Amino acid sequence: MGKKSATRASDAAGEPSRESTASTSVEAFTSWCASKSIELNGVAVGKDRASGRGCVATRDLSVGEVVVRVPDEVVLTTETSSVRTELDAFVGDDGVESPRLEKELLVIAVMCEMLRGEKNSEWGAYLRVVREGAENGHSILAWDDEQAEALEGTDTWFDAYENDDEGLDLPTMTDEHWEHVVRLFFERNPELARGMDEDELRELHFAATAMVAGYSFTLGDDEIQGMVPFWDMLNHAPPCAASVRLNHDPKRGLQMITVREVKKGEEVFNTYGPLRNAELLRRYGFVLARNPHGGTTVGLDEVIEAAMMANPDLYEELPLRLAWLESRGLADEELSTRFFVHQTGRPSHELLITMRALILKPEEMTALIETDFEDEEQLMILEGNDETRAEQSYMVGAALQFLSVHANERYAISMKASRLAYKMYADVSPTSETHESLYREWAAALVRMNEQQALIKLGRWTYHPARSEDALLHAWPFPEDEDEDDEIMVCTPVEE
Ligand SMILES: C[S@@+](CC[C@H](N)C(=O)[O-])C[C@H]1O[C@@H](n2cnc3c(N)ncnc32)[C@H](O)[C@@H]1O
């Protein structure tokens, strides 16, 4: 993602109707921004082939300039929305304890603002441009079954349809959210959806989920979920290539500050975080052909199957091993824990220690359980002599090899076919209606390829001639320092 030149959206005269409608709504949005005291200083909404609309510099920008200022009260949150009272009553006295519910309530707030109509809602003209953007994009909520099947086996698929981790960003478990949260809210507050049948409301829920997933921000230490007008007109670049940072100043509101020079006419990029293509696709509906962030995850069930192939004793011992892993935060009852594999094939510390615990002989496991980790001498004995270490590292290596092959079988489409589809559709335009299906096929192929490559490299990493025994045998005890690989960065404003 380099510095691309972009044109002002309002210059798009003579374009097909989808574009001219868009440019009218962008003009209405720009007037709306001015009416809400949103200050734009050297930037405007622009148009880009790859990402639809974006933010473009209207003059040369230097480092450290505040180019956008958004007053706090213009941010759409559950607190500022017109249904704050209804949402509070719905949540009850316990308040919102689940991060997912917080996001789901913002989806309801967005639905209710849209239900009020563009003229009556404080955010009318703003939500119109966001809805247009979300509908013209490739949110996986809009993929048909055949398109979505191409994602089978990927993290995009798992996180969208199966992962019930409360901390995950939307869209995830959308059908369940509808059933257990949104439908209930409107059953209790029928006057808010008067005149809508269930199908129409459901469609609005999909639209609002795509809008919150692709456009909302997590703000401040309290992790408030909010829609920040104009901030969300910026497209994504990896953190190293972003043009701005976001900041919240209690007196001056939300600020967007340049971190690099941007020439007049160039696009101004935000960063949505160090996200892999699987995450970019699930959350925002796009991928980057050259994404510096890659890798994949493997499930505990896959890890256990691979370990069993190397260590047949494991079958009998599994409950004990799982109890130990659970006590270290490495497993849960549903076996839904996932482990990261870096794009170079390097397994995460969590995966290495889990594999080591799973391949131990029964007597070694007993020693592990009985060891006092505070006692240095006992720890040294547990690490084992040269012979036991050689044996254990061989077993971990073999199990990781099995994992590399076995996990690669979870994809519906082979690596070769993924590579072919990726090459064939490399030139499709993500913003052209006629390329819609092809773009989705291409994006899914890229996600699969990224993941399949990481898994193949896991096998190569394990048997690399320079790989030491120490690299395969993660030291006891665990957990130790935080594993940076697994950290997920959200667009949290940076304090000045
Ligand atoms: C926060 S919005 C940015 C504004 C958006 N382009 C619009 O026209 O409304 C996020 C959406 O922009 C698009 N997008 C953002 N960054 C992109 C990129 N680097 N390449 C392609 N599409 C991108 C995706 O459709 C994503 O869901």
The ligand as a Gaussian input file, in Angstrom:
#p B3LYP/6-31G(d) Opt

LIG

0 1
 C      -13.795000       2.515000       7.768000
 S      -14.333000       2.206000       6.174000
 C      -13.342000       3.279000       5.161000
 C      -14.173000       4.061000       4.169000
 C      -14.735000       3.245000       3.025000
 N      -13.740000       3.049000       1.983000
 C      -15.984000       3.873000       2.419000
 O      -16.027000       4.070000       1.207000
 O      -16.939000       4.116000       3.146000
 C      -13.722000       0.591000       5.975000
 C      -14.024000      -0.032000       4.631000
 O      -13.217000       0.554000       3.621000
 C      -12.689000      -0.424000       2.730000
 N      -11.215000      -0.408000       2.880000
 C      -10.511000       0.150000       3.868000
 N       -9.193000       0.043000       3.661000
 C       -9.040000      -0.617000       2.506000
 C       -7.913000      -1.047000       1.748000
 N       -6.679000      -0.805000       2.150000
 N       -8.133000      -1.721000       0.596000
 C       -9.402000      -1.982000       0.171000
 N      -10.515000      -1.599000       0.847000
 C      -10.342000      -0.919000       2.003000
 C      -13.315000      -1.737000       3.151000
 O      -14.482000      -1.923000       2.392000
 C      -13.677000      -1.501000       4.608000
 O      -14.771000      -2.263000       5.063000

